[in-house]
């Protein structure tokens, strides 16, 4: 039976105060706001079909890297993803979280790769170290700014796994931290990651999404469509985001991927995936690394858009 998101708020962690309440007590700091990146998608862009993230089941996984067999690798190639529970230890996850929070707190003033929720623009400078993270949407390009996060991207078992999936030595192509702020975190519409990357079509792009908190359908865990990577590149449109058109999403095959801290989702660069908005008071923080073969070259943005973009094609969304 298909399942839908529950709107019951979880209370294991404290939700942020409402933006209106905080803004009432805070005067905007114009100079600081100019230097800070905010999400460019406003509240008016949030409309989408109610069943867009309705799922038919939850993805199963293996327990730890040691449990992965050649059969699991073959299943990854067929399905486009693999779930590994308990991939990383509690200490490794705690260390990564401290690294993220230090960057959010400004411990590295030269790091500029933080994007905050637009709703926090007027009161961000009033927030404490702990509260500030509840208005962060994502961090980009952080591995050279924190040794703990760099260590995660270079984790020996992680790189060993990615090498098996790619078939040759990998290189880190992109690194992000994806935060779904409690109660206000928006969706990430359905997409293919390869549509964002200037690497040749046919490149084995492997993504690794690592849960730092318990992730559930209620707080915006990953949702995937098995086998969709086999259908090749899909045209993306600039709507709520750079995304697959809502009407092109195969809603009869969606699987939710709930994870506990330290669990990981490995997925192909052409796999259709997205995350719903959160209806939970619980934080949902994750690291995401993308790897490509170290030998692969680069293409231009126009070459990528000739495949994934809609311009000049007889298509609409």
C-alpha positions in Angstrom: 0.0 0.0 0.0 1.3 3.5 -0.9 2.4 5.6 2.0 2.3 9.4 2.4 4.0 11.9 4.6 2.8 12.3 8.1 2.5 15.9 9.3 3.0 14.9 12.9 6.0 16.9 14.3 8.7 14.9 15.9 10.0 16.4 19.1 13.3 14.5 19.7 15.2 17.8 18.9 14.2 21.4 19.3 12.6 23.1 16.4 13.6 26.7 15.5 11.5 29.6 16.6 9.3 31.0 14.0 10.9 33.5 11.6 8.2 36.0 12.4 8.9 35.9 16.1 12.7 36.3 15.6 12.4 39.0 13.0 10.2 41.1 15.4 13.1 41.4 17.8 15.9 41.8 15.3 17.0 44.7 13.1 18.6 43.6 9.8 22.3 43.9 9.5 22.5 45.1 5.8 26.3 44.8 5.5 26.4 41.2 6.9 23.4 40.2 4.7 25.3 41.3 1.5 28.1 38.8 2.4 25.8 35.9 3.2 24.2 33.6 0.6 20.5 32.9 1.0 18.3 30.5 -0.8 16.9 32.1 -4.0 13.6 30.2 -4.0 10.9 31.9 -2.1 7.8 30.6 -0.4 5.7 31.1 -3.5 7.7 28.5 -5.4 6.7 25.6 -3.1 3.6 24.4 -4.9 3.8 20.8 -6.3 1.5 17.8 -6.6 0.5 16.3 -3.3 1.6 12.8 -4.3 5.0 13.8 -5.8 6.9 12.0 -3.0 4.4 9.3 -2.2 6.3 6.1 -1.9 5.5 2.5 -2.4 8.1 1.0 0.0 11.4 1.6 1.8 14.8 0.6 0.5 16.6 -2.3 2.1 20.3 -2.3 2.7 23.3 -4.2 4.0 24.8 -3.9 7.5 28.3 -2.4 7.1 30.9 -2.4 4.4 32.1 -5.9 5.3 28.7 -7.3 4.3 28.9 -6.1 0.7 29.4 -8.9 -1.9 29.9 -9.0 -5.6 26.1 -9.7 -5.8 25.4 -6.4 -4.1 27.7 -4.6 -6.5 25.8 -6.1 -9.4 22.5 -5.0 -7.8 23.8 -1.5 -7.6 24.5 -1.4 -11.3 21.0 -2.8 -12.0 19.0 -0.7 -9.5 21.2 2.4 -9.5 21.7 2.6 -5.7 22.8 0.7 -2.7 22.1 1.3 1.0 24.8 0.6 3.6 23.7 0.8 7.2 26.3 1.5 9.9 28.9 2.5 7.3 30.4 5.0 9.7 30.9 5.0 13.5 29.3 7.3 16.1 32.6 9.0 16.7 33.1 9.7 13.0 29.6 11.1 12.7 30.0 13.3 15.8 33.3 14.6 14.5 31.8 15.5 11.1 28.9 17.3 12.8 31.3 19.4 14.9 33.2 20.3 11.7 30.0 21.5 10.1 28.9 23.4 13.1 32.3 25.1 13.4 32.0 26.3 9.7 28.5 27.5 10.2 29.6 29.3 13.3 32.3 31.2 11.4 35.3 29.5 12.8 36.8 29.7 9.3 36.1 33.3 8.2 37.5 32.5 4.7 34.9 29.9 4.1 32.0 31.3 2.0 30.2 28.1 0.9 27.1 28.4 3.2 23.6 29.0 2.0 20.9 30.0 4.5 17.2 29.8 4.3 15.7 33.1 2.9 13.4 33.3 5.9 16.5 34.0 8.2 17.7 37.0 6.3 16.5 39.6 8.9 17.6 37.9 12.1 20.5 35.6 11.3 23.0 37.7 13.1 21.0 37.3 16.4 21.2 33.5 16.4 23.3 31.4 18.8 25.8 28.8 17.5 23.3 26.0 18.0 20.2 27.9 16.6 22.1 29.1 13.5 22.4 25.7 12.0 18.6 25.4 12.0 18.5 28.0 9.2 21.2 26.6 7.0 20.1 24.9 3.7 23.5 23.7 2.5 27.3 24.0 2.6 29.4 23.6 -0.6 33.1 23.0 -1.1 34.1 22.6 2.6 36.6 19.7 2.5 39.6 22.1 2.3 38.4 24.1 5.2 38.0 21.5 7.9 40.2 18.4 8.4 37.4 16.4 10.0 35.2 16.7 6.9 38.1 16.1 4.6 38.8 12.9 6.5 35.3 11.7 5.8 35.6 12.4 2.1 38.9 10.4 2.1 37.7 7.6 4.5 39.5 4.4 3.4 36.4 2.2 3.4 34.4 4.8 1.5 37.1 5.2 -1.2 37.4 1.4 -1.4 33.7 1.1 -2.0 33.6 3.9 -4.6 36.5 2.3 -6.4 34.6 -1.0 -6.6 31.6 0.9 -8.0 33.5 3.0 -10.6 35.9 0.3 -11.5 39.0 2.5 -11.3 40.6 5.0 -8.8 38.1 7.8 -8.0 38.5 11.5 -7.6 36.3 13.7 -5.5 34.3 15.8 -7.8 31.9 17.7 -5.5 31.2 17.9 -1.8 28.1 19.3 0.0 26.3 19.2 3.3 22.6 19.1 2.9 20.5 20.3 5.8 16.8 20.2 6.0 16.0 22.9 8.7 13.3 21.7 11.1 9.7 22.5 10.0 10.8 25.0 7.3 13.2 23.0 5.1 11.9 22.9 1.5 11.9 20.1 -1.0 14.7 19.3 -3.4 12.7 18.4 -6.6 13.4 15.3 -8.6 16.6 15.4 -10.6 19.6 13.6 -11.9 22.9 14.7 -10.4 24.7 14.3 -13.8 22.6 17.1 -15.1 24.6 19.5 -12.8 28.1 18.2 -13.6 30.3 19.1 -16.5 31.6 15.6 -17.2 31.1 13.5 -20.3 27.9 11.5 -20.7 28.7 7.9 -19.9 31.0 8.8 -17.0 30.4 6.7 -13.9 29.4 9.3 -11.4 28.9 7.9 -7.9 27.1 9.9 -5.2 27.4 9.0 -1.5 24.8 10.5 0.9 25.7 10.1 4.6 23.1 10.6 7.3 24.2 12.6 10.3 20.8 12.4 12.0 18.0 9.8 11.9 16.4 10.5 8.5 12.7 9.6 7.8 10.0 10.5 5.2 8.7 13.0 7.7 11.9 15.0 7.9 12.9 14.7 4.3 14.9 11.5 3.7 16.1 10.6 0.3 13.6 9.2 -2.2 14.8 7.3 -5.3 13.3 5.6 -8.3 14.9 2.2 -8.8 16.3 1.4 -12.3 15.6 5.0 -13.5 19.3 5.5 -14.3 19.0 2.9 -17.1 16.6 5.3 -18.9 19.5 7.7 -19.6 19.6 11.5 -19.3 16.3 13.3 -18.8 15.7 16.9 -19.9 15.7 19.3 -16.9 13.7 22.5 -16.5 14.2 25.6 -14.4 11.0 25.6 -12.4 11.2 25.4 -8.5 14.8 24.3 -9.1 16.8 22.8 -11.9 14.7 19.7 -12.0 12.9 16.9 -13.9 9.4 18.0 -14.8 6.9 16.9 -12.1 4.7 15.2 -14.8 7.7 13.0 -15.9 8.2 11.5 -12.4 7.2 7.9 -12.2 5.3 8.0 -9.0 4.5 4.3 -9.0 8.1 3.2 -8.3 9.3 5.6 -5.6 11.2 4.2 -2.7 12.0 6.1 0.5 15.5 5.7 2.0 15.3 6.2 5.8 18.7 6.0 7.5 20.2 6.1 11.0 23.3 8.3 11.7 26.2 6.7 9.9 24.1 5.0 7.3 25.0 5.8 3.6 23.2 5.7 0.3 25.4 5.2 -2.8 23.7 6.1 -6.1 24.4 6.5 -9.8 24.6 10.0 -11.3 21.6 9.3 -13.5 19.3 7.9 -10.8 16.1 10.0 -10.4 16.0 11.2 -6.8 14.7 14.0 -4.6 13.7 14.9 -1.1 10.3 16.2 0.2 10.0 19.2 2.5 10.2 18.4 6.2 7.1 18.4 8.4 9.2 17.4 11.4 10.8 19.3 14.4 13.8 17.0 14.0 17.0 18.0 12.3 18.0 16.2 9.1 21.6 16.8 8.3 23.7 14.9 5.8 27.0 14.9 3.9 27.1 14.3 0.2 30.1 13.4 -1.8 30.4 12.8 -5.6 33.2 10.9 -7.2 34.2 10.4 -10.8 37.0 8.3 -12.3 40.3 10.1 -11.7 41.0 9.7 -15.4 37.9 11.5 -16.7 38.1 14.8 -18.5 35.6 17.8 -18.4 33.1 19.2 -20.8 31.7 22.7 -21.1 28.4 23.8 -19.6 26.9 24.3 -23.2 27.8 20.7 -24.0 26.1 19.5 -20.8 23.0 21.6 -21.5 22.8 20.3 -25.0 21.9 16.9 -23.4 20.1 17.9 -20.2 18.7 21.4 -21.0 15.4 22.2 -22.7 16.5 25.1 -24.9 16.0 24.6 -28.6 14.0 21.4 -28.1 10.4 20.9 -28.8 9.6 20.2 -25.1 7.6 21.8 -22.4 6.9 21.3 -18.7 
